[in-house]
Amino acid sequence: MSTLSLRDAVVSYTDVGCGQPVVLVHGSAANRRIWQAVLERLADRYRVIAPDLPGYGESAAPEGVSAAVDIDAVRALARAVGEPLHLVGHSYGGAVALEAAPDLAPRLRSLTVVEPVSFQLLRPAADGAALEEIEAVASRHLELVASGDLEACAEHFMRYWIGPAAWAAMPAEVRCRIVATMPKVAAEFRFFFREARGADHFVHLRVPTLLVRGTRTTLAARRVVDVLGKLLPNARLAELHGAGHLAPVTHAALVEAAIEAHIGRWTGNHLAETAKAA
């Protein structure tokens, strides 16, 4: 395990394999281990770097760490890699990767986002049903965190994303770890509804981008991918049949295949081509 010191946090990360660097960013209430199956499949061909975002896993951070610190962590890790890289993010990690991408564009060979939770993009898209759905989830989440009922909050949050059966089947120690992250998730909701970049920050992002979603995901997650497909000038879509929101765990082979097919299309030569297109 390696570490990277930031002003507001210390980021722990796995760094294995050799070849073109691939950075994997996990989602809310998770840690880098969510990528384990994907990492193992990629590490014999690529250098794979998987951080714990500040406040998750083994990455230390002060209480109340914000999404802005997570975005800074991804930027700092990209600089520390020291060469062009492929950036991959799932869920909240996908939204963090998107927030960081415009500033990292000269360093990025490609970008892959698996159901990014960039819900701020639903407002200008005027998608009332999807926006209403996720705003209700966020509002209830914030209420439960404010009341101190973190167990009910975790159940509410996870039932929305993975369903009641999957949540109930999780080992008690895993559920306990997720419960402890609910205040951090509340800060993430606040960021994406109040501070995150709007659509105009992405329309000129020419990094080759793969948008990944499962066919059994939530309405809000599906609609965010629809919006990004229209916004990003160099994006394509991969749909994973039968997958829900937790595809890197439940459908790791499909996720890895989609990632590898995408990053395999791009070499260092694409940087000059992208610069010319811009």
SULHUDA-V329331 format. One record per residue. N is the residue number from 1. RES is the residue in one small letter. PHI is phi as a letter, one per 20 degrees, with the letter a starting at -180 (none if undefined). PSI is psi in whole degrees, 0 to 359 (NA if undefined). Layout:
<<N:RES:PHI:PSI> <N:RES:PHI:PSI>>
This chain:
<<1:m:none:137> <2:s:d:163> <3:t:c:154> <4:l:c:123> <5:s:e:127> <6:l:d:176> <7:r:f:321> <8:d:d:5> <9:a:a:164> <10:v:d:120> <11:v:e:124> <12:s:e:142> <13:y:b:152> <14:t:e:140> <15:d:c:102> <16:v:c:161> <17:g:n:184> <18:c:b:159> <19:g:o:202> <20:q:f:135> <21:p:f:138> <22:v:c:120> <23:v:d:125> <24:l:d:122> <25:v:d:123> <26:h:e:172> <27:g:e:191> <28:s:f:148> <29:a:l:25> <30:a:c:196> <31:n:b:184> <32:r:f:340> <33:r:f:344> <34:i:f:338> <35:w:e:3> <36:q:g:311> <37:a:f:319> <38:v:f:316> <39:l:g:315> <40:e:f:327> <41:r:f:330> <42:l:e:335> <43:a:f:345> <44:d:e:356> <45:r:c:343> <46:y:c:160> <47:r:e:117> <48:v:d:127> <49:i:c:121> <50:a:c:106> <51:p:e:156> <52:d:e:120> <53:l:f:152> <54:p:g:130> <55:g:n:358> <56:y:c:153> <57:g:l:235> <58:e:d:13> <59:s:e:114> <60:a:f:144> <61:a:b:152> <62:p:f:158> <63:e:f:138> <64:g:n:17> <65:v:g:142> <66:s:d:169> <67:a:f:330> <68:a:g:324> <69:v:f:322> <70:d:f:318> <71:i:f:317> <72:d:f:323> <73:a:f:318> <74:v:f:318> <75:r:f:315> <76:a:f:321> <77:l:f:321> <78:a:f:319> <79:r:f:321> <80:a:f:330> <81:v:f:323> <82:g:n:8> <83:e:b:165> <84:p:g:145> <85:l:b:164> <86:h:e:131> <87:l:d:129> <88:v:c:135> <89:g:b:145> <90:h:d:134> <91:s:l:239> <92:y:g:322> <93:g:f:328> <94:g:f:320> <95:a:f:320> <96:v:f:317> <97:a:f:319> <98:l:f:319> <99:e:f:322> <100:a:e:335> <101:a:g:317> <102:p:g:325> <103:d:f:335> <104:l:e:358> <105:a:g:316> <106:p:f:339> <107:r:e:347> <108:l:e:125> <109:r:f:320> <110:s:b:166> <111:l:c:133> <112:t:c:127> <113:v:c:124> <114:v:d:105> <115:e:l:60> <116:p:f:141> <117:v:e:50> <118:s:e:67> <119:f:f:343> <120:q:f:338> <121:l:f:348> <122:l:f:336> <123:r:f:305> <124:p:f:339> <125:a:f:351> <126:a:l:38> <127:d:e:86> <128:g:f:316> <129:a:f:315> <130:a:f:317> <131:l:f:317> <132:e:f:320> <133:e:f:308> <134:i:f:330> <135:e:f:324> <136:a:f:319> <137:v:f:313> <138:a:f:317> <139:s:f:314> <140:r:f:322> <141:h:g:312> <142:l:f:322> <143:e:f:316> <144:l:f:323> <145:v:f:316> <146:a:f:326> <147:s:e:350> <148:g:n:7> <149:d:e:75> <150:l:f:330> <151:e:f:315> <152:a:f:324> <153:c:f:314> <154:a:f:319> <155:e:f:316> <156:h:g:312> <157:f:f:311> <158:m:f:327> <159:r:f:323> <160:y:f:315> <161:w:e:325> <162:i:c:353> <163:g:n:156> <164:p:f:324> <165:a:f:316> <166:a:f:322> <167:w:f:315> <168:a:f:331> <169:a:e:349> <170:m:f:142> <171:p:g:149> <172:a:g:321> <173:e:f:327> <174:v:f:315> <175:r:f:321> <176:c:f:318> <177:r:f:321> <178:i:f:318> <179:v:g:318> <180:a:f:341> <181:t:e:356> <182:m:f:322> <183:p:f:323> <184:k:f:318> <185:v:f:324> <186:a:g:318> <187:a:f:326> <188:e:f:317> <189:f:g:313> <190:r:g:319> <191:f:f:311> <192:f:f:342> <193:f:e:345> <194:r:c:331> <195:e:c:344> <196:a:f:159> <197:r:f:143> <198:g:e:180> <199:a:g:326> <200:d:f:343> <201:h:e:350> <202:f:d:345> <203:v:f:341> <204:h:d:12> <205:l:e:103> <206:r:e:8> <207:v:f:133> <208:p:g:119> <209:t:c:133> <210:l:d:125> <211:l:d:123> <212:v:d:135> <213:r:b:154> <214:g:e:154> <215:t:f:350> <216:r:d:28> <217:t:e:183> <218:t:f:161> <219:l:f:314> <220:a:f:316> <221:a:f:321> <222:r:f:317> <223:r:f:327> <224:v:f:318> <225:v:f:321> <226:d:g:314> <227:v:f:314> <228:l:f:326> <229:g:f:330> <230:k:e:330> <231:l:f:313> <232:l:f:126> <233:p:f:345> <234:n:c:50> <235:a:d:150> <236:r:c:162> <237:l:d:138> <238:a:c:122> <239:e:d:136> <240:l:d:111> <241:h:f:128> <242:g:n:357> <243:a:e:145> <244:g:d:204> <245:h:f:335> <246:l:e:38> <247:a:g:323> <248:p:g:339> <249:v:e:310> <250:t:f:333> <251:h:c:50> <252:a:g:321> <253:a:f:320> <254:l:f:319> <255:v:f:313> <256:e:f:318> <257:a:f:319> <258:a:f:317> <259:i:f:311> <260:e:f:322> <261:a:f:322> <262:h:f:308> <263:i:f:334> <264:g:f:342> <265:r:f:344> <266:w:c:130> <267:t:d:184> <268:g:g:338> <269:n:f:336> <270:h:f:339> <271:l:f:316> <272:a:f:321> <273:e:f:319> <274:t:f:319> <275:a:f:319> <276:k:f:319> <277:a:f:326> <278:a:f:NA>>
